[in-house]
């Protein structure tokens, strides 16, 4: 894990099916790059949101 990393929730569509994946990255752009490296360049990414910490 790199310094300044955050957790992002990436919503994507694989073969017509929407899925959510959790990705650790520094920026939303890095999160998109990670998903594209894992699933291929033809994947459709719908949204990238930073996962908020739940405080008590």
Buried (B, 14 or more C-beta within 10 A) or exposed (E): EEEEEBEBBBBBEEEEEEEEBEBBBEBBEBBBEBBBEEBEEEBEBEEBEEEEEEEE
